[in-house]
Amino acid sequence: MSTDEKTNLNAEGKPLPLSRCPVCAHAMDQATCVAGGHRPKPGDFSICIQCGAILRYGPDYALCAASTDDASTDDLRFHLRLVQYAVRRLRKTP
Ligand SMILES: [Zn+2]
């Protein structure tokens, strides 16, 4: 990833606050969209890069625990599981 991509900005162009994964407590203040070109906004899903937990941005951009049951479509559920699988597989690689 190039350093000029503003991965620490939300959809309003403001810095994401430091937030901890509610599952593993990993601290995060950046986000990368796997499809590119999207900055997070409240209600968007995220995946913890440390443990692969499915998360969601709250109104203040704090990360909240979520699940595939919260996804509105089968396509979104599929993509959440796909990214979750990729992160967990990455973390198991020595
Ligand atoms: Zn986590």
Backbone and ligand atoms as CSV (ligand in chain L), in Angstrom:
chain,resi,resn,atom,element,x,y,z
A,1,MET,N,N,0.853,-1.186,0.000
A,1,MET,CA,C,0.000,0.000,0.000
A,1,MET,C,C,0.890,1.237,0.000
A,2,SER,N,N,0.524,2.196,-0.800
A,2,SER,CA,C,1.325,3.414,-0.841
A,2,SER,C,C,1.034,4.267,0.388
A,3,THR,N,N,2.004,5.058,0.761
A,3,THR,CA,C,1.856,5.843,1.974
A,3,THR,C,C,0.953,7.054,1.782
A,4,ASP,N,N,0.620,7.382,0.515
A,4,ASP,CA,C,-0.236,8.549,0.324
A,4,ASP,C,C,-1.727,8.192,0.405
A,5,GLU,N,N,-2.060,6.910,0.561
A,5,GLU,CA,C,-3.443,6.547,0.794
A,5,GLU,C,C,-3.776,6.912,2.236
A,6,LYS,N,N,-4.828,7.664,2.414
A,6,LYS,CA,C,-5.184,8.157,3.740
A,6,LYS,C,C,-6.028,7.121,4.470
A,7,THR,N,N,-5.375,6.057,4.949
A,7,THR,CA,C,-6.098,4.975,5.584
A,7,THR,C,C,-6.542,5.310,6.995
A,8,ASN,N,N,-6.125,6.463,7.503
A,8,ASN,CA,C,-6.523,6.831,8.856
A,8,ASN,C,C,-7.687,7.830,8.862
A,9,LEU,N,N,-8.300,8.048,7.701
A,9,LEU,CA,C,-9.388,9.026,7.624
A,9,LEU,C,C,-10.744,8.335,7.474
A,10,ASN,N,N,-11.765,8.956,8.078
A,10,ASN,CA,C,-13.114,8.442,7.912
A,10,ASN,C,C,-13.757,9.070,6.665
A,11,ALA,N,N,-15.032,8.756,6.450
A,11,ALA,CA,C,-15.730,9.233,5.253
A,11,ALA,C,C,-15.841,10.753,5.216
A,12,GLU,N,N,-15.730,11.381,6.370
A,12,GLU,CA,C,-15.798,12.843,6.438
A,12,GLU,C,C,-14.426,13.478,6.264
A,13,GLY,N,N,-13.389,12.642,6.057
A,13,GLY,CA,C,-12.030,13.144,5.892
A,13,GLY,C,C,-11.348,13.480,7.199
A,14,LYS,N,N,-11.941,13.049,8.316
A,14,LYS,CA,C,-11.357,13.302,9.640
A,14,LYS,C,C,-10.637,12.049,10.124
A,15,PRO,N,N,-9.624,12.214,10.981
A,15,PRO,CA,C,-8.888,11.042,11.474
A,15,PRO,C,C,-9.789,10.092,12.261
A,16,LEU,N,N,-9.599,8.799,12.026
A,16,LEU,CA,C,-10.313,7.798,12.816
A,16,LEU,C,C,-9.764,7.818,14.234
A,17,PRO,N,N,-10.630,7.739,15.240
A,17,PRO,CA,C,-10.133,7.694,16.616
A,17,PRO,C,C,-9.503,6.335,16.905
A,18,LEU,N,N,-8.604,6.298,17.853
A,18,LEU,CA,C,-8.040,5.027,18.286
A,18,LEU,C,C,-9.149,4.218,18.955
A,19,SER,N,N,-9.362,3.011,18.488
A,19,SER,CA,C,-10.400,2.158,19.039
A,19,SER,C,C,-9.829,0.760,19.204
A,20,ARG,N,N,-10.326,0.041,20.196
A,20,ARG,CA,C,-9.835,-1.321,20.430
A,20,ARG,C,C,-10.870,-2.340,19.980
A,21,CYS,N,N,-10.355,-3.419,19.394
A,21,CYS,CA,C,-11.225,-4.529,19.030
A,21,CYS,C,C,-11.876,-5.048,20.309
A,22,PRO,N,N,-13.203,-5.153,20.369
A,22,PRO,CA,C,-13.858,-5.648,21.578
A,22,PRO,C,C,-13.604,-7.128,21.835
A,23,VAL,N,N,-13.021,-7.832,20.883
A,23,VAL,CA,C,-12.743,-9.265,21.056
A,23,VAL,C,C,-11.319,-9.503,21.554
A,24,CYS,N,N,-10.327,-8.863,20.918
A,24,CYS,CA,C,-8.929,-9.151,21.271
A,24,CYS,C,C,-8.186,-7.927,21.819
A,25,ALA,N,N,-8.823,-6.775,21.840
A,25,ALA,CA,C,-8.257,-5.529,22.380
A,25,ALA,C,C,-7.153,-4.935,21.512
A,26,HIS,N,N,-7.002,-5.421,20.294
A,26,HIS,CA,C,-6.016,-4.829,19.389
A,26,HIS,C,C,-6.426,-3.385,19.091
A,27,ALA,N,N,-5.471,-2.452,19.230
A,27,ALA,CA,C,-5.757,-1.037,18.993
A,27,ALA,C,C,-5.645,-0.724,17.505
A,28,MET,N,N,-6.642,-0.026,16.983
A,28,MET,CA,C,-6.662,0.320,15.558
A,28,MET,C,C,-7.113,1.767,15.381
A,29,ASP,N,N,-6.448,2.466,14.466
A,29,ASP,CA,C,-6.897,3.805,14.090
A,29,ASP,C,C,-6.778,3.997,12.578
A,30,GLN,N,N,-6.777,2.878,11.866
A,30,GLN,CA,C,-6.717,2.926,10.410
A,30,GLN,C,C,-7.661,1.882,9.849
A,31,ALA,N,N,-8.033,2.059,8.596
A,31,ALA,CA,C,-8.902,1.100,7.919
A,31,ALA,C,C,-8.523,1.058,6.447
A,32,THR,N,N,-8.580,-0.120,5.884
A,32,THR,CA,C,-8.312,-0.291,4.463
A,32,THR,C,C,-9.479,-1.046,3.851
A,33,CYS,N,N,-10.038,-0.503,2.812
A,33,CYS,CA,C,-11.132,-1.178,2.116
A,33,CYS,C,C,-10.527,-2.132,1.097
A,34,VAL,N,N,-10.918,-3.411,1.159
A,34,VAL,CA,C,-10.336,-4.384,0.238
A,34,VAL,C,C,-10.699,-4.059,-1.211
A,35,ALA,N,N,-11.813,-3.402,-1.424
A,35,ALA,CA,C,-12.208,-3.019,-2.786
A,35,ALA,C,C,-11.601,-1.675,-3.179
A,36,GLY,N,N,-11.046,-0.951,-2.204
A,36,GLY,CA,C,-10.408,0.330,-2.470
A,36,GLY,C,C,-11.393,1.478,-2.599
A,37,GLY,N,N,-10.898,2.677,-2.323
A,37,GLY,CA,C,-11.673,3.881,-2.562
A,37,GLY,C,C,-12.816,4.166,-1.622
A,38,HIS,N,N,-12.896,3.492,-0.490
A,38,HIS,CA,C,-13.990,3.729,0.446
A,38,HIS,C,C,-13.409,4.016,1.821
A,39,ARG,N,N,-13.908,5.050,2.446
A,39,ARG,CA,C,-13.514,5.367,3.816
A,39,ARG,C,C,-14.691,5.046,4.734
A,40,PRO,N,N,-14.388,4.580,5.946
A,40,PRO,CA,C,-15.474,4.124,6.816
A,40,PRO,C,C,-16.403,5.240,7.281
A,41,LYS,N,N,-17.651,4.839,7.475
A,41,LYS,CA,C,-18.670,5.716,8.054
A,41,LYS,C,C,-19.437,4.891,9.097
A,42,PRO,N,N,-20.142,5.554,9.993
A,42,PRO,CA,C,-20.893,4.806,11.005
A,42,PRO,C,C,-21.820,3.767,10.360
A,43,GLY,N,N,-21.819,2.582,10.926
A,43,GLY,CA,C,-22.636,1.493,10.397
A,43,GLY,C,C,-21.890,0.563,9.457
A,44,ASP,N,N,-20.735,0.992,8.966
A,44,ASP,CA,C,-19.943,0.129,8.092
A,44,ASP,C,C,-19.342,-1.024,8.887
A,45,PHE,N,N,-19.168,-2.131,8.190
A,45,PHE,CA,C,-18.515,-3.286,8.801
A,45,PHE,C,C,-17.005,-3.163,8.663
A,46,SER,N,N,-16.309,-3.856,9.559
A,46,SER,CA,C,-14.861,-3.956,9.482
A,46,SER,C,C,-14.475,-5.336,10.000
A,47,ILE,N,N,-13.244,-5.713,9.719
A,47,ILE,CA,C,-12.703,-6.970,10.236
A,47,ILE,C,C,-11.429,-6.627,10.991
A,48,CYS,N,N,-11.305,-7.131,12.217
A,48,CYS,CA,C,-10.082,-6.890,12.995
A,48,CYS,C,C,-8.910,-7.566,12.300
A,49,ILE,N,N,-7.873,-6.797,12.040
A,49,ILE,CA,C,-6.698,-7.335,11.338
A,49,ILE,C,C,-5.910,-8.279,12.236
A,50,GLN,N,N,-6.140,-8.222,13.545
A,50,GLN,CA,C,-5.413,-9.089,14.470
A,50,GLN,C,C,-6.101,-10.434,14.665
A,51,CYS,N,N,-7.413,-10.426,14.909
A,51,CYS,CA,C,-8.098,-11.686,15.252
A,51,CYS,C,C,-9.171,-12.094,14.250
A,52,GLY,N,N,-9.504,-11.218,13.321
A,52,GLY,CA,C,-10.500,-11.563,12.309
A,52,GLY,C,C,-11.941,-11.385,12.774
A,53,ALA,N,N,-12.148,-10.769,13.928
A,53,ALA,CA,C,-13.518,-10.553,14.407
A,53,ALA,C,C,-14.267,-9.607,13.468
A,54,ILE,N,N,-15.554,-9.864,13.305
A,54,ILE,CA,C,-16.406,-8.976,12.522
A,54,ILE,C,C,-16.833,-7.834,13.427
A,55,LEU,N,N,-16.578,-6.611,12.977
A,55,LEU,CA,C,-16.835,-5.414,13.764
A,55,LEU,C,C,-17.696,-4.455,12.965
A,56,ARG,N,N,-18.178,-3.429,13.647
A,56,ARG,CA,C,-18.970,-2.396,12.993
A,56,ARG,C,C,-18.657,-1.059,13.641
A,57,TYR,N,N,-18.596,-0.024,12.803
A,57,TYR,CA,C,-18.343,1.325,13.325
A,57,TYR,C,C,-19.610,1.884,13.963
A,58,GLY,N,N,-19.461,2.364,15.182
A,58,GLY,CA,C,-20.562,3.024,15.861
A,58,GLY,C,C,-20.655,4.475,15.414
A,59,PRO,N,N,-21.633,5.232,15.949
A,59,PRO,CA,C,-21.832,6.626,15.545
A,59,PRO,C,C,-20.614,7.508,15.803
A,60,ASP,N,N,-19.805,7.147,16.786
A,60,ASP,CA,C,-18.596,7.923,17.103
A,60,ASP,C,C,-17.344,7.248,16.541
A,61,TYR,N,N,-17.530,6.296,15.647
A,61,TYR,CA,C,-16.448,5.530,15.009
A,61,TYR,C,C,-15.757,4.554,15.948
A,62,ALA,N,N,-16.313,4.345,17.125
A,62,ALA,CA,C,-15.787,3.278,17.979
A,62,ALA,C,C,-16.174,1.949,17.343
A,63,LEU,N,N,-15.310,0.955,17.463
A,63,LEU,CA,C,-15.580,-0.354,16.879
A,63,LEU,C,C,-16.397,-1.196,17.843
A,64,CYS,N,N,-17.490,-1.766,17.338
A,64,CYS,CA,C,-18.385,-2.589,18.138
A,64,CYS,C,C,-18.388,-4.006,17.562
A,65,ALA,N,N,-18.597,-4.994,18.427
A,65,ALA,CA,C,-18.691,-6.379,17.959
A,65,ALA,C,C,-19.929,-6.528,17.075
A,66,ALA,N,N,-19.794,-7.289,16.014
A,66,ALA,CA,C,-20.906,-7.549,15.102
A,66,ALA,C,C,-20.795,-8.994,14.621
A,67,SER,N,N,-21.727,-9.399,13.813
A,67,SER,CA,C,-21.667,-10.752,13.247
A,67,SER,C,C,-22.293,-10.726,11.858
A,68,THR,N,N,-22.203,-11.842,11.191
A,68,THR,CA,C,-22.815,-11.916,9.855
A,68,THR,C,C,-24.337,-11.783,9.935
A,69,ASP,N,N,-24.910,-12.044,11.112
A,69,ASP,CA,C,-26.362,-11.873,11.269
A,69,ASP,C,C,-26.772,-10.412,11.095
A,70,ASP,N,N,-25.823,-9.497,11.302
A,70,ASP,CA,C,-26.113,-8.068,11.150
A,70,ASP,C,C,-26.066,-7.617,9.692
A,71,ALA,N,N,-25.525,-8.441,8.817
A,71,ALA,CA,C,-25.411,-8.071,7.399
A,71,ALA,C,C,-26.782,-8.125,6.734
A,72,SER,N,N,-27.035,-7.165,5.858
A,72,SER,CA,C,-28.365,-7.038,5.259
A,72,SER,C,C,-28.573,-7.925,4.037
A,73,THR,N,N,-27.488,-8.417,3.455
A,73,THR,CA,C,-27.641,-9.237,2.247
A,73,THR,C,C,-26.720,-10.461,2.320
A,74,ASP,N,N,-27.063,-11.474,1.542
A,74,ASP,CA,C,-26.208,-12.666,1.462
A,74,ASP,C,C,-24.854,-12.305,0.881
A,75,ASP,N,N,-24.819,-11.368,-0.058
A,75,ASP,CA,C,-23.565,-10.952,-0.678
A,75,ASP,C,C,-22.632,-10.335,0.373
A,76,LEU,N,N,-23.173,-9.481,1.223
A,76,LEU,CA,C,-22.369,-8.866,2.284
A,76,LEU,C,C,-21.887,-9.925,3.276
A,77,ARG,N,N,-22.760,-10.853,3.658
A,77,ARG,CA,C,-22.362,-11.939,4.562
A,77,ARG,C,C,-21.215,-12.743,3.960
A,78,PHE,N,N,-21.320,-13.029,2.676
A,78,PHE,CA,C,-20.272,-13.781,1.987
A,78,PHE,C,C,-18.945,-13.028,2.036
A,79,HIS,N,N,-18.973,-11.734,1.742
A,79,HIS,CA,C,-17.738,-10.959,1.722
A,79,HIS,C,C,-17.130,-10.785,3.120
A,80,LEU,N,N,-17.968,-10.654,4.131
A,80,LEU,CA,C,-17.445,-10.579,5.503
A,80,LEU,C,C,-16.724,-11.872,5.870
A,81,ARG,N,N,-17.342,-12.999,5.549
A,81,ARG,CA,C,-16.716,-14.298,5.853
A,81,ARG,C,C,-15.436,-14.496,5.049
A,82,LEU,N,N,-15.435,-14.028,3.811
A,82,LEU,CA,C,-14.260,-14.155,2.954
A,82,LEU,C,C,-13.070,-13.385,3.530
A,83,VAL,N,N,-13.286,-12.143,3.935
A,83,VAL,CA,C,-12.207,-11.333,4.502
A,83,VAL,C,C,-11.799,-11.885,5.865
A,84,GLN,N,N,-12.771,-12.306,6.666
A,84,GLN,CA,C,-12.468,-12.903,7.966
A,84,GLN,C,C,-11.585,-14.141,7.784
A,85,TYR,N,N,-11.920,-14.973,6.843
A,85,TYR,CA,C,-11.127,-16.171,6.562
A,85,TYR,C,C,-9.710,-15.791,6.140
A,86,ALA,N,N,-9.589,-14.795,5.270
A,86,ALA,CA,C,-8.271,-14.366,4.784
A,86,ALA,C,C,-7.401,-13.849,5.927
A,87,VAL,N,N,-7.978,-13.053,6.830
A,87,VAL,CA,C,-7.213,-12.519,7.965
A,87,VAL,C,C,-6.777,-13.665,8.887
A,88,ARG,N,N,-7.691,-14.562,9.185
A,88,ARG,CA,C,-7.346,-15.665,10.106
A,88,ARG,C,C,-6.316,-16.595,9.476
A,89,ARG,N,N,-6.407,-16.800,8.193
A,89,ARG,CA,C,-5.419,-17.638,7.500
A,89,ARG,C,C,-4.051,-16.943,7.506
A,90,LEU,N,N,-4.046,-15.628,7.280
A,90,LEU,CA,C,-2.810,-14.855,7.305
A,90,LEU,C,C,-2.139,-14.947,8.665
A,91,ARG,N,N,-2.928,-14.876,9.720
A,91,ARG,CA,C,-2.379,-14.892,11.087
A,91,ARG,C,C,-1.834,-16.260,11.467
A,92,LYS,N,N,-2.311,-17.326,10.822
A,92,LYS,CA,C,-1.829,-18.679,11.134
A,92,LYS,C,C,-0.546,-19.011,10.382
A,93,THR,N,N,-0.215,-18.204,9.366
A,93,THR,CA,C,0.982,-18.457,8.568
A,93,THR,C,C,2.219,-18.057,9.364
A,94,PRO,N,N,3.192,-18.957,9.501
A,94,PRO,CA,C,4.392,-18.630,10.284
A,94,PRO,C,C,5.228,-17.544,9.633
L,1,ZN,ZN,ZN,-9.522,-8.434,17.299
